[in-house]
Amino acid sequence: MFKTHVVQKGMTLPIMGSPSDLLGTLESTTTFAITPDSYLGLVPKLAVKEGDKVLAGDSILFHKKDDRIRITSPVSGVVTSIVRGAKRRLEHVLIEADAVQAYASFPKGHPANRDEVIERLTASGLWTMLEMRPYGIIANPNDQPKAVFINAMATAPFAPEASITLKGREMDFQSGIKVLSLLASKTVLSIAEDESSTALVGAENVEIHRFQGQHPAGNTSVHIAHVSPLNKGEVVWAIDAQDVAILGQFFRLGEVHLERVITMGGTGFVDPSYVKAMPCMQLTSVMDEALRVDRTYRVISGSVLTGQAVGKDGFLSYNANQLTAIPEGEGTEFFGWVLPNIRKFSKNRTFISWMFPHRKYDLSTKMNGEDRNFVMTGEYDRVFPFDILPNQLLKAMWANDLESMEALGAYEVVEEDFALCEVICTSKQPLQSLVRSALDMLHAEMN
């Protein structure tokens, strides 16, 4: 019998463009980019130079503070360019993929102990799939977490359902769970209240918890807060369910295969659907076929709430399980907030559209206002399902007040937990970037 946790606060963003359940494959591309910014907490050092030939699974970067942590190539090919920005900051390592892929070899079979798990995952680059809480950065192999949380619940807009992404990979998923169970004394699997997939409800070597509610009920922070709340000095590791299957496949084959199932969602796509894709791939050829041409659309690697705008010539982030395309918010409206418009969404009943609760909207990137002074309206509490005072915590982050941040619950959250607060924010403040900067500063001060 699974325990069910009810998340009372939250909001389902009523956005058009939900993907169908049909599964396709993205057109192959030959250009891939390793982007250090995709790996939070990484201080990158190069392990290759231009012209080097690499196999899938060979090291491209390593962590300056712990050279065991490596970023490896998703494909075999040639390193064609190392792109640097201001002050020689490393931005991309570009790889031209081979027509026929070759893979670096690693030991096969189930690991004997915890140390072997860490050694094999760090060597293959798959260690970066594990996220450390607090701080939301790459897990530290030296830590002893009190639990590993596997997230198999999707509540963000267009997020892929685990029952679809794991279809045909059930054995690898169970094998991955068995491996992760060696890393901590408790392994937790979070699933939706109505989940019926055999791979999830029948999973072994794991403690299963069901969650019911609107977004952000699917966020890992919510699961941790309900099942095993974090205190100062404690550590939890988190991982996505599909990544668990990738780990299981790695231990079975001894090769790094990173292809995953993602969603393409939003009104910008001709045919929103599930597709198989490779992380770090260039999107140009894909967008030429998949993107509508009737308007200007913003292409986002990741969720519409938390993703990064990459453009049609950009790259799919290493850890992204979504591609989103929504209209660019162009132009202005004279007194747009005064007119009784039924085609505009507002959480605060600014428009009479609140009378149609099941209507979906073609939401764009338009902010409908500029940055304003941060005001204490109490509106964040309506969508923030933590036992935390969000306004006070954000004020402490703005003031760089470390003691207040600790006391107000900074260890329990990451930036994605404030995404809905950012959506409904009257002050139009960039809350997620604020939280990320504050957590980075907190981590630097505490370590």
Phi, psi and omega per residue, in radians:
M1 nan 2.140 -3.100
F2 -1.556 2.510 3.056
K3 -1.406 2.363 3.133
T4 -1.894 2.244 3.114
H5 -1.885 2.247 -3.135
V6 -1.749 2.109 3.118
V7 -1.704 1.968 -2.986
Q8 -1.369 -0.687 -3.030
K9 -1.716 2.681 3.113
G10 2.580 -2.981 -3.117
M11 -2.828 2.368 2.996
T12 -1.629 2.007 -3.099
L13 -1.201 2.085 -3.053
P14 -1.443 1.243 -3.040
I15 -1.904 2.423 3.135
M16 -1.371 2.776 3.055
G17 1.849 0.437 -3.129
S18 -1.116 2.431 -3.116
P19 -1.299 2.562 3.011
S20 -1.321 2.924 -3.115
D21 -1.434 -0.018 3.130
L22 -1.189 2.466 -3.093
L23 -1.937 2.156 3.081
G24 -2.121 -3.004 3.117
T25 -2.269 2.292 3.122
L26 -1.199 2.572 3.085
E27 -1.026 2.361 -3.084
S28 -1.140 2.581 3.095
T29 -2.255 2.776 -3.095
T30 -1.863 -0.173 -3.083
T31 -1.891 2.231 3.127
F32 -2.239 2.680 -3.118
A33 -2.357 2.207 2.975
I34 -1.549 2.072 -3.071
T35 -2.005 1.909 -3.093
P36 -0.970 -0.550 -3.117
D37 -1.115 -0.300 3.116
S38 -1.295 -0.214 -3.063
Y39 -1.981 1.619 -3.067
L40 -1.134 2.318 -3.133
G41 1.624 -0.117 -3.096
L42 -1.443 2.311 2.940
V43 -1.867 1.741 -2.897
P44 -1.393 2.474 2.969
K45 -2.284 2.404 -3.089
L46 -1.283 2.451 3.041
A47 -1.973 -0.014 -3.119
V48 -2.364 2.987 3.026
K49 -2.330 2.897 -3.137
E50 -1.026 2.364 -3.137
G51 1.690 -0.227 3.134
D52 -1.191 2.483 3.018
K53 -1.645 2.392 -3.102
V54 -2.287 2.676 2.996
L55 -1.731 2.807 3.028
A56 -1.124 2.067 -3.078
G57 1.859 -0.114 3.069
D58 -1.347 2.618 -3.101
S59 -1.226 2.349 3.034
I60 -1.928 -0.763 3.107
L61 -2.307 2.822 2.935
F62 -2.423 2.837 -3.082
H63 -1.438 2.182 -3.084
K64 -1.059 -0.564 -3.080
K65 -1.514 -0.240 3.112
D66 -2.765 1.710 -3.011
D67 -1.236 -0.042 3.008
R68 -1.226 -0.529 -3.102
I69 -1.425 2.047 -3.053
R70 -2.160 2.633 2.977
I71 -1.870 2.122 -3.030
T72 -1.934 2.856 -3.101
S73 -1.322 2.371 3.080
P74 -1.350 -0.269 -3.089
V75 -2.432 2.872 2.979
S76 -1.606 2.559 -3.105
G77 2.897 -2.672 -3.089
V78 -2.122 2.353 3.046
V79 -1.274 1.932 -3.033
T80 -1.659 -0.476 -3.069
S81 -2.772 2.481 3.010
I82 -2.024 1.939 -2.996
V83 -1.715 2.195 3.116
R84 -2.088 2.650 3.109
G85 -1.897 -2.576 -3.136
A86 -1.061 2.471 -3.135
K87 0.987 0.535 3.102
R88 1.059 0.480 3.092
R89 -1.198 2.260 -3.094
L90 -1.274 2.148 -3.102
E91 -1.880 -0.810 -3.126
H92 -2.560 2.631 2.868
V93 -2.077 1.973 -3.069
L94 -1.600 2.383 -3.123
I95 -2.231 2.268 3.043
E96 -1.658 2.041 -2.997
A97 -1.339 2.579 3.041
D98 -1.263 2.731 3.082
A99 -1.185 -0.662 3.082
V100 -2.003 2.140 -3.026
Q101 -1.398 2.478 3.064
A102 -2.192 2.591 -2.980
Y103 -2.178 2.451 2.998
A104 -1.172 2.550 -3.090
S105 -1.704 2.386 3.077
F106 -2.278 2.843 3.119
P107 -1.026 2.492 3.094
K108 -1.716 2.926 3.014
G109 1.622 2.911 -3.095
H110 -1.251 2.325 -3.133
P111 -1.190 2.653 -3.062
A112 -1.420 -0.535 -3.050
N113 -2.702 3.130 -3.081
R114 -1.089 -0.751 -3.115
D115 -1.071 -0.658 3.135
E116 -1.203 -0.643 3.072
V117 -1.025 -0.863 -3.113
I118 -1.094 -0.761 -3.115
E119 -1.076 -0.776 -3.079
R120 -1.303 -0.618 3.125
L121 -1.248 -0.704 3.127
T122 -1.196 -0.683 -3.133
A123 -1.129 -0.586 -3.085
S124 -1.523 -0.197 -3.082
G125 1.511 -0.090 -3.120
L126 -1.347 -0.181 3.096
W127 -1.038 -0.510 -3.089
T128 -1.172 -0.157 3.057
M129 -1.291 -0.326 3.135
L130 -1.534 2.208 -3.113
E131 -1.890 2.368 -3.129
M132 -1.606 2.326 2.951
R133 -2.044 2.277 0.156
P134 -1.306 -3.132 3.032
Y135 1.484 -0.478 3.118
G136 1.158 0.744 -3.132
I137 -2.144 3.104 3.105
I138 -1.004 2.369 -3.109
A139 -1.086 2.548 3.095
N140 -1.613 2.066 -3.116
P141 -1.049 -0.340 -3.122
N142 -1.416 -0.236 -3.123
D143 -1.358 2.732 3.008
Q144 -2.016 1.683 -3.085
P145 -1.258 2.621 3.092
K146 -1.415 -0.262 3.110
A147 -2.871 2.738 2.958
V148 -2.001 2.187 -3.128
F149 -1.819 2.189 3.077
I150 -1.834 2.121 -3.086
N151 -1.713 1.991 3.100
A152 -2.142 0.609 -3.083
M153 -2.286 2.248 -3.089
A154 -2.032 2.068 3.043
T155 -2.189 -0.202 3.105
A156 -1.216 2.709 3.137
P157 -0.976 2.215 3.075
F158 1.170 0.186 -3.133
A159 -1.134 2.450 -3.101
P160 -1.228 2.473 3.087
E161 -1.380 2.339 -3.110
A162 -1.093 -0.540 3.140
S163 -1.112 -0.448 3.106
I164 -1.547 -0.768 -3.093
T165 -1.182 -0.436 -3.109
L166 -1.684 -0.006 -3.103
K167 -1.089 2.173 -3.096
G168 1.499 -0.055 -3.107
R169 -2.129 0.406 -3.049
E170 -1.060 -0.718 -3.117
M171 -1.187 -0.710 3.099
D172 -1.136 -0.646 3.117
F173 -1.092 -0.807 3.132
Q174 -1.155 -0.648 3.087
S175 -1.124 -0.696 3.100
G176 -1.104 -0.694 3.082
I177 -1.064 -0.751 -3.132
K178 -1.065 -0.676 3.103
V179 -1.168 -0.805 -3.103
L180 -1.129 -0.475 -3.138
S181 -1.152 -0.267 3.089
L182 -1.405 -0.248 -3.036
L183 -1.514 -0.406 -3.086
A184 -2.607 2.869 -3.114
S185 -1.283 -0.329 -3.137
K186 -2.414 2.357 3.049
T187 -2.101 2.215 -3.051
V188 -2.025 2.298 3.055
L189 -1.946 2.118 -3.130
S190 -1.783 2.177 -3.132
I191 -2.306 2.887 3.134
A192 -1.256 2.725 -3.088
E193 -1.069 -0.546 -3.111
D194 -1.804 0.269 -3.118
E195 -1.150 2.349 -3.133
S196 -2.244 0.004 -3.125
S197 -1.043 2.271 -3.120
T198 -1.073 -0.640 -3.136
A199 -1.061 -0.518 -3.092
L200 -1.652 -0.931 -3.085
V201 -1.247 -0.346 3.126
G202 -1.791 0.199 -3.112
A203 -1.110 2.491 -3.134
E204 -1.921 2.907 3.140
N205 1.050 0.550 -3.074
V206 -2.668 2.622 3.083
E207 -1.696 2.032 -3.008
I208 -1.694 2.302 3.085
H209 -2.232 2.374 3.081
R210 -1.727 2.543 3.116
F211 -2.253 2.423 -3.128
Q212 -2.199 2.296 3.107
G213 2.592 3.030 3.115
Q214 -1.423 2.957 3.059
H215 -0.998 2.359 0.263
P216 -1.724 0.715 3.128
A217 -1.067 -0.354 3.119
G218 -1.580 0.008 3.131
N219 -1.334 2.458 -3.128
T220 -1.053 -0.620 3.130
S221 -1.028 -0.668 3.117
V222 -1.144 -0.736 -3.139
H223 -1.112 -0.762 3.130
I224 -1.102 -0.743 -3.116
A225 -1.087 -0.574 -3.124
H226 -1.476 -0.604 -2.994
V227 -1.712 -0.784 -3.052
S228 -2.625 1.309 -3.052
P229 -0.980 2.519 -3.111
L230 -1.498 2.328 2.962
N231 -1.917 2.885 -3.134
K232 -1.030 2.293 -3.141
G233 1.639 -0.215 3.131
E234 -1.620 2.685 -3.100
V235 -2.329 2.433 3.017
V236 -2.242 2.502 3.038
W237 -1.873 2.562 -3.096
A238 -2.320 2.637 -3.125
I239 -2.698 2.612 3.098
D240 -1.390 2.609 -3.067
A241 -1.056 -0.698 -3.126
Q242 -1.172 -0.574 3.073
D243 -1.154 -0.546 3.084
V244 -1.087 -0.721 3.103
A245 -1.136 -0.642 3.095
I246 -1.123 -0.691 3.072
L247 -1.094 -0.770 3.133
G248 -1.064 -0.707 3.101
Q249 -1.127 -0.677 3.121
F250 -1.072 -0.790 -3.128
F251 -1.235 -0.427 3.108
R252 -1.362 -0.736 -3.041
L253 -1.707 -0.438 -3.029
G254 1.293 0.399 3.122
E255 -2.392 2.691 -3.129
V256 -1.659 1.869 3.065
H257 -2.021 1.975 -2.992
L258 -1.817 0.037 3.140
E259 -1.011 2.369 -3.124
R260 -2.420 2.909 3.075
V261 -1.676 2.199 3.117
I262 -2.191 2.969 3.037
T263 -1.863 2.570 2.947
M264 -1.978 1.871 -3.032
G265 -2.207 2.740 3.128
G266 2.045 2.750 -3.094
T267 -1.261 -0.128 3.123
G268 -1.348 -0.265 -3.111
F269 -1.667 2.484 3.110
V270 -1.107 -0.739 -3.076
D271 -2.414 1.461 3.114
P272 -1.039 2.270 -3.065
S273 -2.889 3.136 2.985
Y274 -1.525 2.457 3.122
V275 -2.477 2.708 2.985
K276 -1.539 2.337 -3.070
A277 -2.555 2.779 3.053
M278 -1.804 2.340 3.066
P279 -1.114 2.655 3.092
C280 1.294 0.074 -3.107
M281 -1.303 2.594 3.049
Q282 -1.337 2.499 -2.974
L283 -1.721 -0.053 -2.995
T284 -0.940 -0.955 -3.091
S285 -1.160 -0.581 3.117
V286 -1.158 -0.820 -3.097
M287 -1.184 -0.538 3.100
D288 -1.043 -0.572 -3.120
E289 -1.639 -0.635 -2.943
A290 -1.644 -0.389 -3.000
L291 -1.565 2.399 3.058
R292 -1.175 2.734 -3.108
V293 -2.037 0.090 -3.077
D294 -1.341 -0.379 -3.124
R295 -2.500 3.073 3.024
T296 -1.579 2.200 -3.085
Y297 -2.076 2.589 3.049
R298 -1.671 2.151 3.121
V299 -1.630 2.198 -3.039
I300 -2.111 2.227 3.001
S301 -1.501 1.847 -3.065
G302 2.011 -2.870 -3.101
S303 -1.299 2.703 3.053
V304 -1.110 -0.387 -3.139
L305 -1.510 -0.626 -2.964
T306 -2.246 -0.043 -3.038
G307 -1.343 -3.114 -3.097
Q308 -2.070 2.278 3.084
A309 -1.195 2.143 -3.079
V310 -2.093 -0.250 -3.102
G311 1.350 2.902 -3.081
K312 -1.244 -0.268 3.115
D313 -1.817 0.170 -3.106
G314 -1.463 -2.843 -3.067
F315 -2.198 2.552 3.044
L316 -1.245 2.222 -3.116
S317 -1.093 2.692 -3.104
Y318 -1.018 -0.725 -3.040
N319 -1.788 0.216 -3.101
A320 -1.392 2.372 3.026
N321 -2.006 0.259 3.127
Q322 -2.544 2.641 2.854
L323 -2.136 2.308 -3.096
T324 -2.222 2.474 3.063
A325 -2.379 2.028 3.123
I326 -2.255 2.765 -3.087
P327 -1.105 2.503 2.993
E328 -1.239 2.398 3.127
G329 -1.413 1.593 -3.062
E330 -1.829 2.569 3.069
G331 1.409 3.035 3.128
T332 -2.238 2.782 3.111
E333 -2.094 2.299 3.141
F334 -1.334 2.055 -3.114
F335 0.909 0.742 -3.095
G336 -1.091 -0.447 -3.108
W337 -1.428 -0.177 -3.098
V338 -1.522 -0.612 -3.023
L339 -1.218 2.451 -3.122
P340 -1.365 1.259 -2.995
N341 -1.531 2.259 3.103
I342 -1.634 -0.013 -3.111
R343 -1.818 0.201 3.112
K344 -2.079 2.424 -3.141
F345 -1.624 2.439 3.029
S346 -2.618 2.287 3.080
K347 -1.250 -0.427 -3.021
N348 -1.713 0.274 3.117
R349 1.057 0.563 3.058
T350 -1.133 -0.585 3.126
F351 -2.028 2.803 -3.103
I352 -1.323 0.058 3.089
S353 -1.085 -0.302 3.111
W354 -1.091 -0.318 3.128
M355 -1.318 -0.144 -3.136
F356 -2.133 1.331 -2.961
P357 -1.148 -0.330 -3.090
H358 -1.772 0.080 3.117
R359 -1.270 2.500 3.029
K360 -1.918 2.729 -2.983
Y361 -2.239 2.620 3.062
D362 -1.500 1.319 -3.040
L363 -1.247 2.444 3.138
S364 -1.972 -3.032 3.140
T365 -1.513 0.027 -3.091
K366 -1.115 2.307 -3.123
M367 -1.470 -0.290 -3.105
N368 0.949 0.808 3.136
G369 2.577 2.925 -3.129
E370 -1.924 3.008 3.087
D371 -0.996 2.402 3.129
R372 -2.301 3.061 3.069
N373 -1.091 2.514 3.140
F374 -1.291 2.053 -3.073
V375 -2.007 2.594 -3.112
M376 -1.570 1.518 -3.089
T377 -1.680 -0.340 -3.078
G378 1.393 0.064 -3.073
E379 -1.247 -0.472 3.139
Y380 -1.072 -0.573 -3.084
D381 -1.060 -0.369 -3.104
R382 -1.298 -0.380 -3.078
V383 -2.195 0.152 -3.041
F384 -2.001 1.704 -2.946
P385 -1.541 0.715 3.123
F386 -2.039 2.724 3.055
D387 -1.440 1.033 -3.045
I388 -2.417 2.569 3.049
L389 -1.576 1.730 -3.004
P390 -1.116 -0.711 -3.134
N391 -1.082 -0.776 -3.114
Q392 -1.177 -0.690 3.111
L393 -1.122 -0.747 3.129
L394 -1.130 -0.659 3.096
K395 -1.118 -0.692 3.093
A396 -1.122 -0.640 3.108
M397 -1.181 -0.702 3.093
W398 -1.080 -0.627 -3.094
A399 -1.513 -0.014 -3.086
N400 0.967 0.663 -3.125
D401 -1.600 1.652 -3.028
L402 -1.101 -0.747 -3.112
E403 -1.101 -0.757 3.124
S404 -1.184 -0.655 3.101
M405 -1.045 -0.788 3.107
E406 -1.075 -0.823 -3.080
A407 -1.154 -0.509 -3.059
L408 -1.636 0.044 2.991
G409 1.790 0.462 -3.121
A410 -1.106 -0.459 -3.124
Y411 -1.240 -0.296 -3.031
E412 -1.596 -0.158 -2.989
V413 -2.274 2.814 2.940
V414 -2.292 -3.135 -2.982
E415 -1.104 -0.590 -3.097
E416 -1.120 -0.378 3.139
D417 -1.251 -0.266 3.128
F418 -1.809 0.183 -3.079
A419 -1.103 -0.779 3.133
L420 -1.202 -0.608 3.049
C421 -1.031 -0.683 3.134
E422 -1.173 -0.638 -3.141
V423 -1.116 -0.768 -3.045
I424 -1.666 0.091 -3.027
C425 -1.130 2.092 3.083
T426 -1.122 -0.547 -3.076
S427 -1.476 -0.105 3.108
K428 1.012 0.711 -3.078
Q429 -1.590 2.535 3.105
P430 -1.382 1.312 -2.974
L431 -1.156 -0.669 -3.069
Q432 -1.161 -0.720 3.104
S433 -1.174 -0.581 3.066
L434 -1.100 -0.816 -3.121
V435 -1.124 -0.718 3.135
R436 -1.092 -0.766 3.130
S437 -1.115 -0.708 -3.129
A438 -1.166 -0.715 3.128
L439 -1.171 -0.666 3.081
D440 -1.089 -0.736 3.124
M441 -1.155 -0.725 3.135
L442 -1.097 -0.741 3.121
H443 -1.125 -0.725 3.138
A444 -1.114 -0.653 -3.123
E445 -1.298 -0.555 -3.050
M446 -1.591 -0.147 -3.101
N447 -2.243 nan nan
